[in-house]
């Protein structure tokens, strides 16, 4: 899924971890847990951009969770 130029995705081998989503843009990456939405890791995103991304993840959390459970089961 793409939102405002950011690519949100899962890695297929991470089904043993709690639901989360990765974000990528211009060589920068971040990972957010989905329940509750919180930053798990980041690379090169500023604090302001990370807060903005967290709001985006929170806004689309249900879609990400549905996609996670559809892909990984459960």
Secondary structure, DSSP 8 states (H G I E B T S, - for coil): -EETTEEEE--TT-TTS-SEEEEEETTEEEEEEETTEEEEEEES--HHHHHHHHHHHHHTHHHHHHHHHHHH--
